[in-house]
Amino acid sequence: MPEETPVQAKFALQRIYTKDVSFESPAGPIIFTKAWKPKIQVDLNTRSKAIAENNYEVILTVTVTAKLEDDETAFLVEIHQAGLFIAEGIEGDQLRQLLGIACPNMLFPYLREAVDALVVKGGFPALALQPVNFEALYRQAEEAAAAKAAEAASTTH
């Protein structure tokens, strides 16, 4: 009886692409006459979904808002940077970690460059997003989900 050969684990990036881009400067040119001391808020999110057998789309979304001291919005940038990945022979927690940590790490430099380019093209000073520890964010999300599940379980008993 022939032995089944174990499936060789395979992970590869197929394509990186921009799924959605938005730049707004609601105050228009008057904003350039004001002192540039913005408060920058960065909201980052990741999501992934299977799109075919062993093919996964991972989307890294960032919303960057710059507000001046009078709470006037100088600019708002939103980018959905996506990637298509192949993951064969990888399942369960290992797959979730790959999609939640490794893939966003690969996409982040592209997202970072896109944010900077849009901000500069909008007439504002360059904006370099700080590096992100996706592993720490993944672990925090796991812990929050576990705590929420434990809380839900305790309230139903």
C-alpha positions in Angstrom: 0.0 0.0 0.0 1.6 3.3 -1.1 2.1 5.9 1.6 0.5 9.3 1.1 3.0 12.0 0.8 2.2 14.9 3.2 1.1 18.1 1.5 4.0 20.5 1.3 3.0 23.8 2.9 3.1 26.6 0.4 2.6 30.3 0.9 3.1 32.9 -1.8 2.1 36.4 -2.7 0.3 36.5 -6.0 -0.5 40.2 -6.4 -0.6 43.5 -4.5 -3.2 46.0 -5.5 -5.0 49.1 -4.4 -8.7 48.3 -3.8 -10.0 51.8 -2.8 -8.4 55.3 -2.4 -9.9 58.5 -1.1 -8.4 61.9 -0.3 -10.4 64.8 1.0 -9.4 68.3 2.0 -12.7 69.7 3.1 -11.5 73.2 4.0 -9.9 73.8 0.6 -7.1 76.2 0.1 -7.9 78.3 3.2 -6.3 75.5 5.2 -2.9 76.4 3.8 -3.1 79.9 5.4 -3.2 78.4 8.9 -0.4 77.3 11.2 0.5 73.6 10.5 0.3 71.9 13.9 -2.0 69.0 13.1 -3.3 66.3 15.4 -3.0 63.1 13.3 -5.3 60.2 14.0 -4.6 56.8 12.4 -7.1 54.0 12.3 -5.9 50.7 10.9 -7.9 47.5 10.2 -7.2 44.2 8.5 -9.6 41.6 7.1 -9.2 38.6 5.0 -11.5 36.2 3.1 -11.1 33.1 1.0 -11.9 33.8 -2.6 -11.1 30.4 -4.2 -9.5 27.2 -3.0 -6.2 28.1 -1.3 -6.5 31.7 -2.4 -7.1 34.5 0.1 -7.6 38.2 -0.2 -6.2 40.3 2.6 -7.1 44.0 2.9 -5.3 46.4 5.0 -7.3 49.6 5.5 -6.1 52.9 7.0 -7.9 56.1 7.6 -5.7 59.1 8.5 -7.3 62.3 9.7 -5.3 65.5 10.2 -7.1 68.1 12.3 -5.9 71.6 13.3 -6.1 73.1 16.7 -9.6 74.5 16.0 -10.7 70.9 15.2 -10.9 71.8 11.5 -10.1 68.8 9.3 -7.1 69.5 7.1 -7.3 66.2 5.3 -8.7 62.8 5.4 -7.1 59.8 3.6 -8.5 56.4 3.3 -6.8 53.5 1.5 -7.6 49.9 1.1 -4.4 48.1 0.2 -5.0 44.5 -0.8 -3.1 41.4 -1.6 -3.9 38.1 -3.1 -2.1 35.2 -1.4 -1.9 31.5 -1.9 -1.8 29.3 1.2 -1.7 25.5 0.5 -1.3 22.9 3.3 -1.8 25.6 6.0 -4.9 25.5 8.2 -6.4 26.6 11.4 -4.5 28.8 13.8 -1.4 28.8 11.5 -3.5 30.1 8.6 -5.2 32.7 10.7 -1.8 34.0 11.9 -0.5 34.0 8.4 -3.4 36.1 7.2 -3.5 38.3 10.3 0.3 38.9 10.7 2.5 38.0 7.8 0.2 39.3 5.0 -0.5 42.7 6.6 3.3 43.0 7.2 3.8 42.5 3.4 1.1 45.0 2.5 2.1 47.8 4.9 5.0 49.3 3.0 2.7 49.8 0.0 0.0 51.3 2.1 2.5 53.6 3.8 3.9 54.9 0.5 0.3 55.4 -0.9 -0.6 57.5 2.1 2.5 59.7 1.8 2.0 60.2 -1.9 -1.6 61.3 -1.5 -0.8 63.7 1.3 2.0 65.3 -0.6 -0.1 65.5 -3.8 -2.7 67.2 -1.7 -0.2 70.0 -0.9 0.6 68.9 2.6 3.9 68.0 4.2 5.1 64.4 3.8 3.5 61.9 6.3 5.4 58.7 7.1 3.2 56.3 9.1 5.1 54.7 11.9 5.8 50.9 11.7 3.1 48.6 13.0 3.5 45.5 15.1 0.8 43.3 13.4 1.7 40.4 15.7 0.9 42.4 18.8 -2.4 43.7 17.2 -3.3 40.1 16.3 -2.7 38.9 19.8 -4.7 41.8 21.3 -7.6 41.0 19.0 -7.4 37.3 20.0 -7.4 38.1 23.7 -10.4 40.5 23.2 -12.3 37.9 21.3 -11.6 35.3 24.0 -12.7 37.7 26.8 -15.9 38.6 24.9 -16.6 34.8 24.4 -16.0 34.1 28.1 -18.3 37.0 29.1 -21.0 35.8 26.7 -20.7 32.3 28.2 -21.0 33.5 31.7 -24.1 35.6 31.1 -25.9 32.7 29.5 -25.5 30.4 32.5 
